[in-house]
Amino acid sequence: MIDHLTPMTPDAARRARTMARCHQRLAAGRRRIEARRRGRQPRAVMVERYLLAGVCAAYLIAMAGELVAVAAMR
């Protein structure tokens, strides 16, 4: 059954197309990674950190108020 098949020979044109597609995909992935790294602005990161710190502080203050209220009931 296998004896009737013709042996495969390397195809230079197909190899070149495959290599070109691989290089394009790798370059696209590299561009995506670089865009993610560049995308965050330092000012936005700073605002985000202060906003998160403010929310955490508000939560801790509310929790402390609840603890004081529970302790006052005893």
C-alpha positions as CSV (number, residue, x, y, z in Angstrom):
1,M,0.0,0.0,0.0
2,I,2.8,2.4,0.9
3,D,4.9,1.3,-2.0
4,H,2.7,3.1,-4.5
5,L,3.1,6.5,-2.9
6,T,5.7,8.9,-4.3
7,P,8.4,10.1,-2.0
8,M,8.1,13.6,-0.8
9,T,10.7,16.1,-1.8
10,P,11.5,19.4,-0.1
11,D,9.7,22.3,-1.6
12,A,11.7,25.5,-1.4
13,A,8.8,27.8,-2.2
14,R,6.6,26.3,0.5
15,R,9.4,26.5,3.0
16,A,9.9,30.2,2.3
17,R,6.1,30.8,2.7
18,T,6.0,28.9,6.0
19,M,9.1,30.8,7.3
20,A,7.6,34.2,6.3
21,R,4.3,33.4,8.1
22,C,6.2,32.3,11.2
23,H,8.2,35.5,11.1
24,Q,5.1,37.6,10.7
25,R,3.4,35.9,13.7
26,L,6.4,36.3,15.9
27,A,6.7,40.0,14.9
28,A,3.0,40.5,15.7
29,G,3.4,38.9,19.1
30,R,6.4,41.1,19.8
31,R,4.5,44.2,18.8
32,R,1.6,43.2,21.1
33,I,4.0,42.7,24.1
34,E,5.7,46.0,23.5
35,A,2.3,47.8,23.2
36,R,1.2,46.3,26.5
37,R,4.4,47.6,28.2
38,R,4.1,51.0,26.6
39,G,0.3,51.3,27.2
40,R,0.3,52.2,30.9
41,Q,1.0,55.9,31.6
42,P,2.8,56.7,34.9
43,R,0.2,59.3,35.9
44,A,-2.7,56.8,35.4
45,V,-0.8,54.2,37.5
46,M,-0.3,56.8,40.3
47,V,-4.0,57.8,40.2
48,E,-5.0,54.1,40.3
49,R,-2.8,53.5,43.4
50,Y,-4.1,56.5,45.3
51,L,-7.7,55.5,44.4
52,L,-7.1,52.0,45.7
53,A,-5.5,53.3,48.9
54,G,-8.4,55.6,49.5
55,V,-10.9,52.8,49.1
56,C,-8.9,50.6,51.5
57,A,-8.6,53.4,54.0
58,A,-12.4,54.0,53.9
59,Y,-13.0,50.3,54.4
60,L,-10.7,50.1,57.4
61,I,-12.3,53.2,58.9
62,A,-15.8,51.7,58.5
63,M,-14.6,48.4,59.9
64,A,-13.1,50.2,62.9
65,G,-16.4,52.1,63.5
66,E,-18.3,48.8,63.5
67,L,-15.9,47.3,66.0
68,V,-16.3,50.4,68.3
69,A,-20.0,50.1,68.0
70,V,-20.0,46.4,68.9
71,A,-17.6,47.0,71.8
72,A,-19.8,49.8,73.1
73,M,-22.9,47.5,73.2
74,R,-21.2,45.2,75.7
